[in-house]
Amino acid sequence: MTAAARSGPGRREVLSGAAAALALSPSPALGQLAGLEVLAGGPPGDGQDQLARAIAEGLALTKLTPRAMPINVPRDQDALDSFLSGKRPRAALMVVGLSTIGGLQVANAGDLLDRSHPLCRVLGEHLPLVVRADSKLRSMQELAESIRKDAGAISWTGRGKGSADHQLALRVTEAAGGDIHRLDYRPFGTSAEASNAALQGKTTVATGALIEFVAQIKGGTLRALALASPERAEGLDIPTLKEAGLDVAHLNWRGVVSRDAVGRTLIDRYGEAIARVVRTPGWIELMKQRYWVDLFQPADAFQTFLAAERLRVGALLKKAGPL
């Protein structure tokens, strides 16, 4: 059982409890839209999948689009390829995020996302930096000092190379004055696996989705040195990196894109539908349960943001050298 399951209601329970709040009166036009698939690149249960399922269930509960179904494709690159090429003809929406940008860069496919239609940025995910409870590192300041002395002596784990977790390890190492070329990063498939690696002492520091670490943090088996977020997470006494003296603010954002084959009219309507879903009380409750941060941004602003992120992440990974 994952930390998410142990720490509070699951996403299906939360969404079911929010059904009455989500079931608003849809517009007639939106109610007539055909069924669709919401693609997520990555394994079941990880962040892309969680958001794809939440969006599909939210759309279904509001009846803005009937029969919305989440679909997993193992990698972002494969998911985007099948999405944009039409291999999955019912796929109208796809969840993307900071890890998508980095993963595509690592795969030398950075321009693939340019062929999609940004709909909206939806949320941010807190990323903690955690160590085992018995670690000799008692604070973020001590970790930073260890990185300055020898970045290669600190092992990190999180999701795959290029992911938001990997980017965070690079940024913290650089901000602490360490050599990012000596970063010892050991990727796992999911945040839950990274959390287990930290518990088993397989890594010095772990990071990933906060929800996958929060039960162990509260239970005292893992210690959170800091949150990478610009602000603290509500209900948790964990300082930010900036409070600890490192000029790093890092949220794993996620959003939704569509594709040309869907057509401009439906693309606009899907954007409108998601914008309504994320304003409902049920969605807001789900955000609290999963420690998600509201980062909603409409299509035009999201498109500009994506272009800037691609440049920023590309520069970071280029500086890091071959991965």
N, C-alpha and C positions, 0 to 999 in steps of 0.2 A: 504494500500500500504506500502511495506517495505521501509526502508531507502535505500536499494540497488536500488529500482525502482526510488526513488526520486532523488538520487544523481548522476545519470548518465545513459548512455545507458544500457539496459538490456543485458544479455548474448546472447540472440538470435539475438538482433540487432547488437551487436558487431561482432558475428560470421558471420552473413549474410554479413556485410560490409567487412569482411575479406575473403570472399569466394574466390575472385580472387587470393589473396596472398596464401591461403591455397592450392589451386588446383594445386599442383605441378605434374610433370609427375611421376606416381608411377611405381615401378618395376613390370614387368608382373606377377611374382610369387605372390606378395602381392595383386595385383589386382584380383587374382582368389580366395582369401579366402572367405569362406562362411560367411553369416551374423552372428551376435553375439549379446548377451546382455551384458551390462555393469551394474553390480549390485552396489547399494549404500545402506548401512545400515543407516537408519534415515529417518526423514520426508522430503517430497518434499520442495525444496527451501533452505535447509540447506547446509552446506559446502560439505559434501560427495556427495550429489545430484548434486550440481553445477558442481563439477569436473567430475562426471560421464557423465553429459549431455555435458559438453564441450569436453570431450574425444570422446564421440559418434559422436557428430557433426563434430569434427575435422577429425576423421577417414572417415566419410561419405563424407565430402567436398573434401578430398584428393583422395577419391575413393580407398584408401588402403584396406579398408574392406567395402563391401556394406551392407546396412541395419543395421548399428550399432544402437542399441536402449538402452537408459538408463532405468533401472528398480529399483524401490524403494522397500525395505523390511524394516519394522519398526525399527528393532534393529540390531546392528552389529552381535550379537550372532546368531540370526535367519537367517540373511543374509548369514553369513559364513556357517551355517549348511546346508541351501538349496543349496549353491554354491558348497561346497565340497562333499555333498552326491549325487549330480546329480539330485536333485528334479527339478532343472531348467536346462534341458539338453543343452539349447542354451547359457547358461551363460559361457562365456570364460574369462571374466575379472571382477574384483571387486575392488572398491576403498576402501582403508583402510587408517587409520591415527593414530595420537597420541591418539585420543579419542577411537579408536578401541582397542588399547593396554590396556588402562585403564578400559574400559567397560568390556572387557573380564576378566580382573583381578577381578573386582568387582563381576562378575557372576561366579567366580571360574572355568573359562574356558580358562585360559591363554594359554594352549598348543594348542588350536584349530587352531590358525594361523600358527603353525608349519607345518601343513599339506598342506599349499598353496605353490605356487611357486612365490617368489618375482620377479616382472618385472622391476620396477623402482620407485624411489622416484621422485615426480614431483614438488611439490611446498610447500611453507610455508604460513601460514595465520597470519597476525598481530593480536594480542590480546591487546586491550586497557583496562585500568582500568578507569572507568568513574563514576562520581557522578552527582547528579542533580545540575543545575546551582546555586541553592540557598543553597547548602550544606555548612555546617560550615567548612568542610575539603577543604582547599584552595590549598593544594599541596600534593605530595606524601610523603614528609617528615612529614607532619601533620598526614597523614593516618598511617604511620609507627609508629609514637609516640603513637597514639591511640591503635594500635594493641599491642604494648609493654605493655601498661597499662592494657588492658583487651581485649584479642582477641575475647571473647564471645560477647562483646558489638558491634562488627562490623558485620553486616549481608552482605552476598555476594550472588550474583546470577549469573548464567550462564547455560550452558547446563548440562546434567545429571551427576550423581555421577560417578567418574572415568574419566570424559571427560577432554580434554585439559584445559578447563576453571576451573574445579574443582582442577586439579593438580596445576594450576597457583595460585589459592587461598591458597592452602596448602604451596606452595613454598614461596610465599610472606609473609605469616604469620610466617613461620619459619625463613626466612631471617630477618624479622623485630624484631625477639626476642620474638614472641608471642607463646602461647601454641596451637599447631595445634589440640590438642584433644578438644579444646573449639571452633573450627571453626564453625560458624553458616552459613551453605551453603544451599541455597534454589534453587534447580534445576528447570529449565524450558526446554521445548522441543527444542527450537531454540534460536538463538541469537536475532532474532527479538522480541521474547517474553521477553527475558532478558532486552532488550533495553526499552521496554514498562514498565516493572516493575520498572526500574530506573526512568523513566519519571514520574511515578505515586507515587514515594516515598515509594515503597514497600521494598526497600533494600538500604543499605548504599552504597555499591559498586557493580557495574555490570561489567562483561566482556563477551567477545564473539568475533565473526568475526567483524573486523574493519568496513567492508562495511555496516554492519547493524547499526552502530553507527555514521557514518561519517556525515550524513545529520544533525543530532541533534547537533553534536559537532560544525559543521560549523554554524548552526543556533543559537547556544548559549543556547539551552535548556538543554544540557548535557555538563559537563566539563571533559575533559580527563586529569587525573593526570599524566599518564605515559603510554608508550607502553612497553610491556614485551619483545619486540624483541631485538636482539643484536644491531640493527641499527634503526634509525628513518625511518618512512614512507615518501616517496617522496611527497612533496607538503603540508605536515601537520606539524605545529609547536608543536609537542608533544615530550617531552623528553623521553628517555628510562629509565627503572628502574635503570640501572647502573649509568646513569647520576644523578639520584636522590639519589644515595648512597646505593642501594640494589644490592647485587651480584646475580642477577637473569637474565638469558637470556632464553626466552621461546617462541618458534614459534610452532604453531599448524601445523605440517607437514602432508602431504598426499601423498600417492603413489598408485600403482596398483599391484595386484597379479593375478596369474592364477592358474590352478589346473591340476592334473595329467591327467584327462580324455581328456584334450585338446590335449595332445601329445607334445613331445619335439620340434618338427619342428615348429608347429604353435605357441607354446609359444615364441620361439625365434623370429618368424616373427611379432607377436603382439608387442613384445618389440621394435623391429626395427621400426615398424609403429608409435608407440607412440613417440619414440625418434625423428622421423622426424617431427611429428605434432608440438611438443613443440619448434621446432626451426624456425617455420614459422612466418612471420611478423604479421599475424592475431592473432596467439596465444599470441605473445608478447604484442600486443595491449590489448587483453583481460586481461592479467596479470596486466597491468597498471590500467585498468578500475576497477578491483576488488581488488586492493591493494595486490595482491598475490606476493610472493617472489620466485624467481627461485632457487630451491633446487635440480635440476635434479641429479639423481644418478643412474647408471646402475645396472643391476641385482645383481652381486656379491657383490658390495659395499652396496647395499640396504639390502641384506640378512644379512650381518654383522651388519649393523646399526639396523635392527629390533631386532636381538638377544640382542644387548646392550640396546636398549630402553626397552625391556621387563624386563630386570634385574633392570634398573634404576627406571622405573615406579612401578614395583613390590615392590621395597624397600621403595619408597615414600608412597604408599598406605598401606603397612604393618605398617609403622611407625605411620600412621594416626589412625590405629585401625579399629574396625568394622564401616562400612559405612551404 
